[in-house]
Amino acid sequence: MNTRTPRLRAQPLRAILLIALVLVVPSGSVASDHADPIILRTLDSGITGLFAFSDGDDLALILTVRRAINGTPESYDLEGFEYAIHIDTHSKVTWGNKENDARYGGTVSHPEGISADATIRFELDNKGEFTRGYPDLEGFRNENTRASNAYSGLRDDPFIFPRFAETNVIAVVLTIPYSAFKGNPQTFLVWGTTHGKGLFGGRKQIDHVGRSARSQAGRFDFLNTIPPDSHVQAIESRLHGMQARVTSALTHAMSHTGIGAPGDLFKYVIGLRERYDIFPDVMIYSRNHPKGDGYPNGRRPEDDIVGETCKVGDCVLQEVASFEAPEGEFPRVEVHDPPASKQFPYLTA
């Protein structure tokens, strides 16, 4: 009996290497949330986190940018970027789909209709402070609406993850009175963006953040530069277009190896999940959610996003956190030290 391991034919091997190159090289996106596997042109354009929760009669919002600051350098490279928090108060959200409720905090009935009813825009100087005239609030009940509280500056990174332990981020923290929103909304879709100067003038979207930790999964990097009303269409297009072609090519290239089911390998390890990924990347926050504030209903600074997302199927961050943990540290750290404050601006200095 011939027990030798079959050798790969040259042509299939070249095809496999080519496919692998396509899979690992970043797409056109140039920014990320914390540690997305895509290239940052500058760390200062990258969003690292988005938070939404209630503080009495106010909606508290936090957008953090510029990851992995060690120490307290006096100058960054924040000028020239426009950051924004967008809020949709008109889209219908339903509950009752157990999987969506656990993973996303609800179901958006018409994702193609998502658009901002209110937007908070701001620019920062190279010390991380608001530039004159910001934050600018648009689309609220009164055109002169101002935040109850507004802060920008260096804060401890609240992300519970070994790589970012004892590092800082630039945090923008705002509280907006619920009474300032038009129509007395109870449910909000929230997402954040970064914009920079486009090649031919104007503003070009560089980064996007919605549901906590979703953009850190490499299979979603292509969503960073498009608005959420186009997310479902883009995901379906990739699922049935590029992903289907790559799976077919991979299957053909490996058909002589005896490895078997390479299409499934791609789908499970790298590809989009048709069962539950077809969803716009927005954060759903409801004032009257039965479970109260905290993931998946918005996000509070103390939420262990790595653990929570693993419970609903995305465990790559938990695995990375485990093997990146300092020697002898077990089990994985699940709480932040020092803890976040209940008082504005919530994040530890």
Secondary structure, 3 states (H helix, E strand, C coil): CCCCCCCCCHHHHHHHHHHHHHHHCCCCCCCCCCCCCCCCCCHHHCEEEEEEEEECCEEEEEEEEEEEECCCCCCCCCCCCEEEEEEECCCCEECCCHHHHHHHCCEECCHHHCCCCEEEEECECCCCCECCCCCEEECCCCCCCCCCEEEEEEEECCCCCHHHCCCEEEEEEEEEEHHHCCCCCCEEEEEEEEEEECCCCCEEEEEEECCCCHHHCHHHHHHHHCCHHHHHHHHHHHHHCHHHHHHHHHHHHCCCCCCCCHHHHHHHHCCCCCCCCCCCCCEEEECCCCCCCECCECECCCCCHHHHHHHCCCCHHHHHHHHHCCCCCCCCCCCCCCCCCCCCCCCCC
